[in-house]
Amino acid sequence: MKTGRLQKYVVKGTREYNVYTRNFKLRRNPKYKVIKKGSGKYEVSIGKDTFSGEILHQKHNEFTVGINGNTYDFIIDREESLKLRAVMIAENGQNAFFHVRSPMPGKIEEIFVKEGSVVKKGEPLLILEAMKMQNQILSPDNAIVKAVHVKEKDSVASKQLLLELEKQ
């Protein structure tokens, strides 16, 4: 029987992995060992094989890592955030200007952009707290922020206009 709240995270890169955090436990496995070798650098031993890796770049939920000379890019995000991004893209279509609206009622916790900010697709714009959960509202495309219609600690309604963006 499953208990607790289910959180699903999606890791997107060359493949997509779903990670469910209900009853999630990280267990030590005597067959592998992780050694931190410095700032962002690690060495992982699995049986007789050893892999060197480092975090090359991290911005919010986007990562670039190097493992044994190969580079991997991936995004870790909650399934709900990915669905919200798809809805925002569908609503806005291919217009040069588009609106970012609140997907649900909540409270603005933090705003990462201001008028004139240049944002990339998938970059967090703000954090909306709803039902005690922190929801990142992400940019649906590469854009310039034309207007910010909310401020931190504002309560917002579902479908309320939060930001106006101009597609780049």
Stockholm file with secondary structure:
# STOCKHOLM 1.0

chainA/1-168         MKTGRLQKYVVKGTREYNVYTRNFKLRRNPKYKVIKKGSGKYEVSIGKDTFSGEILHQKHNEFTVGINGNTYDFIIDREESLKLRAVMIAENGQNAFFHVRSPMPGKIEEIFVKEGSVVKKGEPLLILEAMKMQNQILSPDNAIVKAVHVKEKDSVASKQLLLELEKQ
#=GR chainA/1-168 SS CCCSCCCEEEEESSSEEEEECTTCCCCCCTTEEEEEEETTEEEEEETTEEEEEEEEEEETTEEEEEETTEEEEEEEEEHHHHHHHHHHHHHHTTCSEEEEECSSSEEEEEECCCTTCEECTTCEEEEEEETTEEEEEECSSSEEEEEECCCTTCEECTTCEEEEEEEC
#=GC SS_cons         CCCSCCCEEEEESSSEEEEECTTCCCCCCTTEEEEEEETTEEEEEETTEEEEEEEEEEETTEEEEEETTEEEEEEEEEHHHHHHHHHHHHHHTTCSEEEEECSSSEEEEEECCCTTCEECTTCEEEEEEETTEEEEEECSSSEEEEEECCCTTCEECTTCEEEEEEEC
//
